[in-house]
Amino acid sequence: MMLFAQDVIVPTSFNPNPNIPRHNRRLRWVFKGAVGALDDTLIHAVIPTKKQDLYRSRGKGDCYQNILAFCDFNMIFTFVVSGWKGVAHDSRILSEAVAIHKHRSHFHRQCFAFFTDKYYLCDAAYAHTREFTAPYRNVRYWFGDFRQRRAFTNKEKFNHGHAKLRNVIERAFGVLKERFPILKRMAPFPFVTQRKIVMACFALQNFIRREGLSDEYFARYDEPNVSFRNNNMVIDDDEEEIPTHGTAVDREYMTQLRDEIIEQLMHNID
């Protein structure tokens, strides 16, 4: 199964003219360098008592392993790292995964094999740097934030457009957890086996999507603006400092790119 996962969790070629719903077509044009989205998700885990504190969300309740995943805009996962402790900071998982896999020359083969000067969309828990575009912090972001009042400022318009496109990773996770209930309540296997089960679930989901099979779960989540209960996260400046990767030049490059996207949004998006 692990060999199967290696075969199906791989980069997909970049399509500059994707077959996407009309109301997101302009956004895809404005965010034309985006090749997909990334996020982490918590998967229930059964952990020995002496190690449970490291896997408990906020130090109480059930235990979880933290999974980092990338997907393209067709909800196909292109990179997955399993087994991180549930208390691990989202951005720290990414920065360490990048460092480890870049050292092995694996990360760029896996995530950017077909691309140059492209990037993935991430939420404000991640660093805004080359290859990863985050929204503005302390500015409205989630869908629910715009139900009562539309986006007015430049930063709000950027965040709203960013959220609409980054929603694809939330929908991909939604399909995964609906399809495989074991991810919500893991069986008491050894932890190595639990990690393999997670990777197998990601791989099987990719296979279904890639083969274009008729599927009730994908049909349910194919609507681009499906909202999720956990999309009410607030990231404030006084929270834990976000671990960074890349250089100051990388971060400045993406800051300038974000400014260019805002300029295009002001002229192209109603």
Secondary structure, 3 states (H helix, E strand, C coil): CHHHHHHHCCCCCCCCCCCCCHHHHHHHHHCCCEEEEEEEEEEEECCCHHHHHHHEHHHCCCEEEEEEEEECCCCCEEEEEEEEECCCCHHHHHHHHHHHHHHCCCHHHHHCCCCCCCEEECCCCCCCECCEECCCCCCCCCHHHHCCCCCCCHHHHHHHHHHHHHHHHHHHHHHHHHHCHHHCCCCCCCHHHHHHHHHHHHHHHHHHHHCCCCCHHHHHHCCCCCCCCCCCCCCCCCCCCCCCCCCHHHHHHHHHHHHHHHHHHHHHCC
